[in-house]
Amino acid sequence: MYLRRHRRKKGDTEYETWSLVESVRTVQGPRQRIVATIGKLPGLNKEERIGWEEIARVLDGKPRPERDLFEEEEEVPLWATVNLKKIQVERLRHFGDVYLGLALMRRLGLEEFCREHIPQGREDIPWGVMACILVLARFCAPSSELQIADFWYRTTALDDLLGVSVDKVGDDRLYRALDALLPYKDALSKHLQQRYGELFGTQFDFLFYDITSTYFEGDVKGNPQAKRGYSRDKRPDCLQVCIGIVASREGLPLAFEVFDGNRTDVTTVEEMVSIMEAKYGQAERVWVMDRGMVSEENLEFMRSRGAKYLVGTPKSMLKKFERDLIETGWEEVSLGVEVKLCPSPEGGKETFILCRSQGRREKEMAILNRFISRLEAALNKLVQQAEEGKIRNRQTVERRIGRLLERYSRAASLFDVSVEEKGGNKDTRLTINVQRNEERYAWALNTGGSYILRTNWDEKDPHKLWKTYVQLTQIEDTFRVAKSAWNTSNLSS
């Protein structure tokens, strides 16, 4: 790092500016980057000018120039040499982020909520204060309770802001604070919803529901809900629980429930709808869910309670709208995305929304063609081995075909595979017949990038219907923000 002098002459006056520059490595090689521009220095007195020149000399590592014997020696600043290796910074603490988090907590009334709901007993530190520490840790640096106790808390200024010394914040006390807070989960969710509505005027007329899973490492014998099921974290070897979240259209979590780890999404809908109605009443809200939640029983349950819904639908239902897919009448709602409203084939008040995306179609077809080419190559290899007599056991061949179809399941339905035996007992030869179903492939081409929604909501604007449904990504963002902290906490549980 060094000082660079810049001279610019304007008229009869010469201006000098200085900048602080550092050398950095880039892919194009070493480059100089200006760290700070110090500005113009034409008005400096003699002492100040000598000081800047001396700073530049020291940063450049140049020796002091020799002066003439009779030249008047200029007085330069005195410098002290410091051994940087022996300098250490003690008690460096974060202040800004925890101060902001504490201000937001007070604005949301969380401190007041804890004082009112969590009774104070003989504990040294009130559970409400410990809950405050947990919230601030999740806001500033999501991690496990063990990490908070061993490292994070002591690196912040919270001991001064909250008056809780570092030695009072242990992982056991933090876990017990979670236990103390758990009975007030529903009351806390209701408080936050009310406060959020007061601050931003949100009506909560849309409820977005989705489910994720989080896993544990260990036996987890103390949690009867921890079971093996479909793992969204690609950890089928671990026990898990499923977590259902209901959020507003802005992505604000309104309520959550923990389900057994082997529960399928579709079996949780009735329970979650009933819970939300018990908490907030049966107001005419619109439930938005993806196709994993959809079953005719669930939709009938919601209709019987007068609930509105906007849900995804299994792609197999596109067969009923084959003609609508070909006909015109599509309306563009976003770049490369078109939708069309269609009445229900069975009649009634439901409306179906056909959607197709060019970008999604290209992605789906690229994946499908990759699966087709790999499956076809693997099947042709089996055919060649059978023709050469390298494999003669029919059961072995059928098992290998089954494994291939399972591995490349996206393309499995596009091939018809059969195995025949020819010859006698001693000279048995197998013939594997592989036939590609062109009709199914053509259907995959026609429906690529297409999906279908259904609703009993009275809204008829296709743009609003589609935009409301894609706001389910807000819940996915909520999950992404929380998942790393959940799993980190589970690792230490």
C-alpha positions in Angstrom: 0.0 0.0 0.0 1.4 3.4 -0.9 0.5 7.1 -1.5 0.3 8.3 -5.1 0.6 11.9 -6.0 -1.5 13.3 -8.8 -0.6 16.7 -10.4 -2.9 18.7 -12.7 -2.3 22.1 -14.0 -5.1 24.5 -14.7 -4.0 27.9 -16.0 -1.1 29.1 -13.9 -2.1 27.1 -10.9 -0.9 23.5 -10.3 -3.1 21.3 -8.2 -2.0 18.3 -6.3 -4.1 15.4 -5.1 -3.2 12.2 -3.2 -4.7 8.8 -3.2 -4.1 5.7 -1.1 -3.4 2.8 -3.4 -2.9 -0.9 -2.8 -1.7 -3.7 -5.1 -4.1 -6.6 -5.7 -3.9 -9.8 -7.6 -6.5 -10.4 -10.3 -7.0 -13.0 -13.1 -5.3 -10.5 -15.4 -2.3 -10.1 -13.1 -1.3 -7.5 -10.5 -3.4 -4.4 -10.5 -3.5 -1.2 -8.4 -6.7 -0.3 -6.6 -7.4 3.1 -5.1 -8.5 2.6 -1.5 -9.2 6.2 -0.7 -8.8 9.6 -2.4 -7.3 12.0 0.1 -8.1 15.1 -2.0 -6.5 18.4 -3.1 -3.6 19.7 -1.1 -2.8 23.1 -2.6 -3.5 25.0 0.6 -1.1 23.0 2.8 1.5 24.9 4.7 5.1 23.9 4.6 5.0 21.6 7.6 1.9 19.7 6.3 3.5 19.3 2.9 6.7 17.9 4.3 4.6 15.5 6.5 2.8 14.1 3.4 6.0 13.7 1.5 7.5 11.9 4.4 4.5 9.5 4.7 4.9 8.7 1.0 8.6 8.0 1.4 8.0 5.7 4.4 5.3 3.8 2.6 7.5 3.4 -0.5 10.4 2.2 1.6 12.7 4.7 0.1 15.8 6.1 2.0 15.8 9.7 3.1 17.4 11.8 0.4 20.9 13.3 1.0 20.9 17.1 1.4 23.6 19.6 0.5 25.9 20.6 3.3 24.7 24.2 3.4 21.1 23.4 2.6 18.7 24.2 5.4 17.4 20.9 6.8 13.7 20.7 6.9 12.1 19.4 10.1 10.3 16.2 9.3 7.9 14.2 11.5 9.3 11.7 13.9 8.3 8.1 13.4 8.2 5.2 15.8 8.8 1.7 14.6 6.3 -0.8 15.9 6.6 -4.6 15.9 3.2 -5.6 14.6 3.7 -9.2 15.5 3.6 -8.3 19.2 0.4 -6.2 18.9 -2.8 -8.0 19.9 -6.4 -6.8 20.0 -8.4 -7.8 23.1 -12.1 -7.9 23.7 -13.1 -7.1 20.1 -16.9 -7.4 20.1 -19.7 -7.0 17.6 -22.1 -4.2 18.5 -24.1 -3.0 15.5 -25.9 -6.2 14.5 -27.0 -7.1 18.0 -28.0 -3.5 18.8 -30.2 -3.5 15.6 -31.7 -6.9 16.5 -32.5 -5.7 20.0 -34.2 -2.6 18.6 -36.3 -4.7 16.2 -37.3 -7.0 19.1 -38.5 -4.1 21.2 -40.4 -2.7 18.2 -42.1 -6.1 17.8 -42.9 -6.2 21.5 -41.1 -9.5 22.0 -39.5 -8.4 25.3 -42.9 -7.3 26.6 -44.4 -10.6 25.5 -41.8 -12.7 27.3 -42.3 -10.7 30.5 -46.1 -11.1 30.4 -46.2 -14.8 29.4 -43.2 -16.5 30.9 -43.4 -16.4 34.7 -40.2 -15.6 36.6 -39.1 -18.2 39.3 -35.9 -18.7 41.2 -33.7 -18.7 38.1 -30.7 -16.4 38.0 -31.5 -15.1 34.5 -35.2 -14.7 33.6 -36.2 -17.1 30.8 -37.5 -14.1 28.8 -34.0 -12.7 28.7 -32.5 -16.0 27.6 -35.2 -16.2 24.9 -34.1 -12.8 23.8 -30.5 -14.1 23.4 -31.7 -17.0 21.4 -33.7 -14.7 19.0 -30.7 -12.3 18.6 -28.4 -15.2 17.8 -30.8 -16.6 15.2 -31.1 -13.1 13.7 -27.3 -12.3 13.6 -25.5 -15.6 13.3 -27.8 -18.7 13.1 -26.1 -21.6 14.8 -26.5 -24.2 17.5 -27.0 -23.5 21.2 -23.6 -25.0 21.9 -22.0 -22.5 19.4 -23.9 -19.6 21.0 -22.7 -20.5 24.5 -19.1 -21.4 23.6 -18.3 -18.7 21.0 -20.9 -16.3 19.7 -22.2 -14.6 22.9 -18.7 -13.7 24.1 -18.0 -12.0 20.7 -20.9 -9.6 21.1 -21.7 -6.6 23.3 -24.8 -8.3 24.7 -23.3 -8.7 28.2 -23.3 -4.9 28.4 -26.6 -4.4 26.6 -28.6 -7.0 28.5 -26.6 -7.1 31.7 -25.9 -10.9 31.4 -22.3 -12.0 32.0 -20.7 -14.5 29.7 -20.4 -17.1 32.4 -24.2 -17.2 32.8 -24.9 -18.2 29.2 -24.4 -21.9 28.9 -25.8 -24.4 26.4 -27.9 -26.1 29.1 -29.5 -22.8 30.1 -30.2 -22.0 26.4 -31.8 -25.4 25.8 -34.0 -25.0 28.9 -35.0 -21.5 27.7 -36.4 -23.2 24.5 -38.4 -25.6 26.7 -39.7 -22.6 28.7 -40.7 -20.8 25.5 -42.4 -23.8 23.7 -45.8 -23.7 25.6 -46.3 -20.2 24.3 -45.6 -21.0 20.7 -49.2 -20.4 19.5 -49.6 -17.2 21.6 -46.3 -15.9 20.2 -47.3 -16.6 16.6 -50.6 -14.7 17.2 -48.7 -11.8 18.8 -46.3 -11.5 15.8 -49.2 -11.7 13.3 -51.1 -9.0 15.1 -48.0 -6.8 15.4 -47.0 -7.3 11.8 -50.5 -6.4 10.7 -50.4 -3.2 12.8 -47.1 -2.2 11.3 -47.7 -2.9 7.7 -51.5 -3.2 7.3 -51.4 -6.8 6.1 -54.8 -8.6 6.0 -53.5 -12.2 5.9 -56.1 -13.1 3.3 -53.8 -15.7 1.7 -52.2 -18.6 3.5 -49.3 -20.4 1.9 -48.7 -23.9 3.2 -45.7 -26.1 2.6 -43.7 -28.8 4.4 -40.0 -29.5 4.8 -38.0 -32.0 6.9 -35.0 -31.7 9.1 -32.8 -34.5 10.3 -31.1 -35.6 13.5 -27.8 -37.4 13.9 -27.9 -39.9 16.7 -30.5 -42.3 18.2 -32.9 -39.4 19.2 -34.6 -41.8 21.6 -36.3 -38.9 23.5 -38.3 -37.7 20.4 -41.1 -40.1 19.4 -41.8 -38.1 16.3 -38.3 -38.7 14.9 -38.7 -41.4 12.2 -37.3 -42.3 8.8 -39.2 -40.9 5.8 -38.6 -39.0 2.6 -35.6 -36.8 3.3 -35.5 -33.5 1.5 -31.9 -33.1 2.8 -30.8 -36.4 1.0 -30.1 -38.0 4.4 -32.3 -41.1 4.4 -29.9 -42.7 6.9 -31.0 -40.3 9.6 -34.2 -39.9 11.7 -36.1 -36.8 10.9 -39.2 -34.8 11.6 -41.4 -32.9 9.2 -42.2 -29.3 9.7 -45.2 -27.6 8.2 -45.2 -23.8 7.9 -48.1 -21.5 7.1 -46.8 -18.1 5.8 -48.3 -14.9 4.5 -47.8 -13.8 0.9 -44.7 -11.8 2.0 -43.1 -14.9 3.4 -43.8 -14.2 7.1 -44.3 -17.4 9.0 -47.7 -17.3 10.8 -47.7 -20.8 12.4 -45.8 -24.0 12.3 -46.4 -27.6 13.4 -44.1 -30.5 13.8 -45.2 -33.9 12.3 -43.8 -37.4 12.4 -40.9 -37.9 10.1 -42.7 -40.5 8.0 -45.8 -38.4 7.4 -46.6 -37.7 3.8 -47.5 -34.1 2.8 -51.0 -34.9 1.7 -51.9 -36.4 5.1 -51.2 -33.1 7.0 -53.5 -30.7 5.2 -56.7 -31.4 7.2 -54.8 -31.1 10.5 -53.2 -27.8 9.5 -56.3 -26.3 8.2 -58.2 -27.2 11.3 -55.4 -25.8 13.5 -55.4 -22.5 11.7 -59.2 -22.2 11.8 -59.2 -22.9 15.5 -56.6 -20.1 16.0 -57.9 -17.5 13.6 -61.4 -18.5 12.7 -63.0 -19.6 9.4 -62.5 -16.3 7.5 -62.6 -16.5 3.7 -58.9 -17.0 3.2 -57.3 -18.5 0.1 -55.1 -21.5 0.8 -52.2 -21.9 -1.6 -50.4 -25.3 -1.8 -48.3 -27.2 -4.2 -49.4 -30.4 -5.9 -47.9 -32.6 -3.2 -50.7 -31.6 -0.9 -53.5 -32.3 -3.3 -56.0 -35.1 -3.1 -59.6 -35.2 -3.9 -60.3 -35.9 -0.2 -58.4 -32.8 0.9 -60.2 -30.6 -1.6 -63.6 -32.0 -0.6 -62.7 -31.3 3.0 -61.8 -27.7 2.2 -65.0 -27.2 0.2 -67.1 -28.6 3.0 -65.7 -25.9 5.3 -66.2 -23.1 2.8 -62.4 -22.6 2.4 -61.0 -21.2 -0.9 -57.9 -22.8 -2.4 -55.4 -22.4 -5.3 -53.4 -25.5 -5.7 -51.1 -27.3 -8.0 -52.4 -30.4 -9.7 -50.6 -33.7 -10.8 -49.4 -33.5 -14.4 -51.4 -36.5 -15.3 -54.5 -34.3 -15.4 -53.2 -32.6 -18.5 -54.6 -35.5 -20.5 -58.1 -34.0 -19.9 -57.0 -30.7 -21.4 -55.2 -32.1 -24.5 -57.2 -30.0 -26.9 -56.9 -26.8 -24.8 -53.1 -27.2 -24.9 -53.1 -27.1 -28.7 -55.7 -24.3 -29.2 -55.1 -20.6 -29.0 -56.2 -18.2 -26.3 -53.1 -18.1 -24.2 -52.2 -15.0 -22.3 -48.6 -14.0 -21.5 -48.3 -13.2 -17.8 -44.5 -13.1 -17.6 -41.5 -13.3 -20.0 -41.8 -16.7 -21.5 -44.8 -17.8 -19.4 -48.3 -18.1 -20.8 -51.6 -19.1 -19.0 -55.1 -20.0 -20.0 -58.3 -20.4 -17.9 -60.4 -23.5 -18.5 -63.6 -24.6 -16.9 -63.7 -27.9 -15.0 -64.3 -31.0 -17.2 -66.8 -32.2 -14.6 -68.5 -28.8 -14.3 -69.0 -27.0 -11.0 -67.4 -23.9 -9.6 -63.8 -24.9 -10.0 -61.5 -23.2 -12.6 -58.4 -24.8 -14.0 -55.4 -22.7 -15.0 -53.2 -24.1 -17.8 -49.6 -22.8 -17.6 -46.6 -23.3 -19.9 -43.1 -21.9 -19.6 -40.6 -21.9 -22.4 -37.7 -21.9 -20.1 -39.1 -24.7 -18.0 -39.8 -26.7 -21.2 -36.2 -26.4 -22.4 -35.0 -27.5 -19.0 -37.4 -30.5 -18.8 -36.6 -31.7 -22.3 -32.9 -31.4 -21.8 -33.2 -33.6 -18.7 -35.5 -36.0 -20.4 -33.3 -36.4 -23.4 -30.3 -37.0 -21.2 -32.1 -39.8 -19.4 -33.4 -41.3 -22.7 -29.9 -41.4 -24.1 -28.4 -43.0 -21.0 -31.2 -45.5 -20.6 -31.1 -46.4 -24.3 -27.3 -46.9 -24.3 -27.6 -49.2 -21.2 -30.4 -51.2 -22.7 -28.5 -51.6 -26.0 -25.5 -52.9 -24.1 -27.7 -55.5 -22.5 -29.1 -56.5 -25.9 -25.6 -57.0 -27.2 -24.5 -59.1 -24.2 -27.6 -61.3 -24.7 -26.9 -61.7 -28.4 -23.3 -62.7 -27.7 -24.4 -65.2 -25.1 -22.7 -63.5 -22.2 -25.8 -63.5 -20.1 -28.2 -66.5 -20.1 -30.1 -66.3 -16.9 -33.5 -64.6 -17.5 -34.0 -63.6 -13.9 -30.6 -61.9 -13.8 -31.5 -59.9 -17.0 -34.9 -58.9 -15.7 -33.4 -57.6 -12.5 -30.8 -55.6 -14.4 -33.5 -54.1 -16.6 -35.5 -53.3 -13.5 -32.6 -51.5 -11.9 -32.0 -49.5 -15.1 -35.6 -48.4 -15.3 -35.5 -47.3 -11.7 -32.3 -45.4 -12.2 -33.6 -43.6 -15.2 -37.2 -43.3 -14.1 -37.9 -40.2 -16.0 -37.5 -42.0 -19.3 -38.7 -45.5 -18.2 -42.2 -45.0 -19.5 -40.9 -44.2 -23.0 -39.5 -47.7 -23.5 -41.2 -51.1 -23.8 -38.8 -53.9 -22.9 -39.4 -57.6 -23.0 -37.2 -60.7 -22.6 -37.7 -64.0 -24.6 -35.9 -67.3 -24.3 -34.9 -69.3 -27.4 -33.3 -72.7 -27.8 -33.2 -75.7 -25.5 -32.1 -76.2 -22.0 -28.3 -76.5 -22.8 -28.3 -73.9 -25.5 -30.7 -71.3 -24.1 -30.3 -67.8 -25.6 -32.0 -64.7 -24.5 -33.5 -62.1 -26.8 -34.1 -58.6 -25.3 -36.6 -56.5 -27.3 -36.4 -52.8 -26.8 -38.9 -50.6 -28.4 -39.2 -46.8 -28.0 -42.8 -45.5 -27.6 -42.9 -42.6 -29.9 -46.5 -41.7 -29.0 -45.5 -41.1 -25.4 -42.4 -39.2 -26.4 -44.6 -36.9 -28.6 -46.9 -36.3 -25.6 -43.8 -35.4 -23.5 -42.8 -32.9 -26.2 -46.2 -31.3 -26.3 -46.6 -31.0 -22.5 -43.0 -30.1 -21.7 -42.9 -27.0 -19.5 -46.7 -27.2 -18.9 -48.4 -27.6 -15.6 -51.9 -27.0 -14.3 -53.5 -25.3 -11.3 -57.0 -25.5 -10.0 -59.0 -23.2 -7.7 -62.5 -22.5 -6.4 -61.5 -18.8 -5.8 -63.7 -16.3 -7.6 -60.8 -14.5 -9.2 -60.8 -14.6 -13.0 -57.7 -12.6 -13.8 -55.1 -15.3 -15.0 -52.2 -13.0 -14.3 -53.3 -12.6 -10.6 -54.0 -16.3 -10.2 -50.6 -17.3 -11.6 -48.7 -14.6 -9.6 -50.4 -15.7 -6.4 -49.4 -19.3 -6.9 -45.7 -18.6 -7.7 -45.5 -16.7 -4.4 -45.1 -20.2 -2.8 -41.4 -19.5 -3.4 -41.6 -17.1 -0.5 -42.1 -20.2 1.8 -39.2 -21.9 0.1 -37.0 -18.9 0.9 -38.2 -19.1 4.5 -37.2 -22.7 4.6 -33.8 -22.0 3.1 -33.1 -19.2 5.7 -34.0 -21.5 8.6 -32.8 -25.0 7.4 -29.1 -24.4 8.0 -29.7 -23.3 11.5 -32.1 -26.2 12.2 -29.7 -28.8 10.9 -26.8 -27.2 12.7 -28.7 -27.3 16.0 -29.8 -30.9 15.4 -26.2 -31.9 15.0 -25.5 -30.8 18.5 -28.7 -32.1 20.0 
